[in-house]
């Protein structure tokens, strides 16, 4: 089925990565684009790097590819910890309802300068900012985050390597 066919949302498996620096800050991108036909506005919400899983690709392979495309960071699939979180989000983009089934991994102790050179045409169009956030900054911010309970969930990841099953996040 094609996106939006028969009024049903497009189910999109998605891979995301919680990128943490040595100080325990998380790298987030600021979503500004609601439709490629409309100029980007202010940041609507902050989210982890990641995107859709392509045909023939595992979720872990998609996470690695998305890190390279969105922030210019090359890592191997074995470098990712998890999956740690699972999230389902239904929302519209460019008039198409999208049912994102998100799988989150963790990448720890990253020291990296974001390089957007590998971004897709659509990602470049959004002119998305990036920022390293502490848990305290997220908890005290009036901004919107995805997942919505990021400030509550992040401390568990900062406690050390993930050993349990993935948690459902909002």
N, C-alpha and C positions, 0 to 999 in steps of 0.2 A: 504494500500500500504506500502511496506517495504521501508526503507531508500534508496534513489537513484533509485528506480524502474522506468523503462522506461525513465531514464534520467531526471526525475523531482526531484526538491529538496525535501528533507524530511521536512515537516512542523512540527515544534517543538514549542508548547506553552512553554513559559519559565517564571519563576518567579524570580525577582531580588529584592534586598533590599539595599537601601541607608542607611548605618549604620553610624550615626553621634555621635561623642563624645560630652561632655559638652562644649568643646572649638569650636565646629562647624567644626571639621575635619571629613573627610569621610574615611572609611576603604575600601581599594581597594586591590585586589589580582592581581598578575602579571602573565599573561598567557605566558607560555613558550613552550607548547606542540602543535605540528601541526599534529602529527601522533604517535600512540602508538609504532609503529615500529622504530621510529627515536628518538634518545636521545634528551631531551629538550635542547634548546639553550638559548639565552638571552631573556629577557622579550620582548615580541612582543607588548603588550598593557596591560593597567591596567583596571580592571573592578570590578563591585560590586559583592558581593556574590550572588549566585543564580544558578538556573539550571532548567532542564526540569520538566514539570508537569507530574506526573505518572497517569496511569489509575485510575479513581475513586477519584481523588484528585482535590480540588479546587486550583486556582492559589494562594490564600492566604495560604492554607495548605502547598502547595509546597514551598512557601517562608520560612515558619517556619521550615519545614524539612531541607531545604538547609542550613539555618543558623546553625542548629545543626550539620549537617554533615561537612560543610566546615570550620566553625570557632569555633565550640563547644559552641555555644550560644543557650540556651533554652529560648524561649519566647512563648507566646500564640498568636493565630491569632488576637485577639483583640488589642494586643500591636502594631500592624502594622498600620500605617497611610496611607490612600490612597485607591486605586492606584493614584499615582501622575504623572507618565510618562508612555508612550507607545512607543515602538521602534520596528521596523522591520529591521532585519539584515540578509542578505544572504551571506553565506561564506562556504568555504570547510573545512572539518576536516577529515583526513585520507582518502582523495579521495572521500568523500561523500558531496554533496552540501546540506547544511542545511539552511532552511528558518526559522529563529528564530523569534517568535512573543513574544516580551518581555513586561511584565507588571512589573512596579517598585512600590515598597512600601517604606516608610520611617520608620526607628526606631531611635528615638532620645535619647540623653543623655546617651549613652552606655559607660560604663567603663568596659572593658573586655580584657583579655589576650587571644589571638587567640590560640585555641587548635585544631590541625588538626587530632586528633585521629579518628574522625568519617568519614574522607574522604574516598571516594570510591577508589578502586585499581587504576583506571585511574587518579583520582585527585592526588593520592600520587605519581604516576609515573611522573607527571609534575613538582613535587617539587616546587610548586608556592610560591614565597615570598608574604608577605603582608606588608602594610604600611598605616599609617594614614596620609592623605594629607590635607593641608589647600587649600582654593580656590586660594590664592596667589601662592602657590607652583604649583598647577595644571596649572594655567594661565601662569606661567613663565617657565614651563617645556617644554623640547623638546620631551617628551614622548607622546605616543599615548594613548588615553583614550576611553572607551566605556561607555556611549555614547560619541561621538566625540565633542559635544558641552557642555560637563560637566562643564567646568569653567564658561560658561554663564548661565547655568540652576541652578547650585547649590545655588547661592545667594537667589533665590526665595524661596527655601526650608528652608534656614537658617532663613528666616524672621518670622517663626512661623508656627503654625499648618496649614496644607493644607485644604482648604475649597472648592476649585473649582474642575472642572472635570480634568481628566488627560490631560497632554500636550504631544504632539508628540515631541520626541527628535531625534537627528541624530545619 
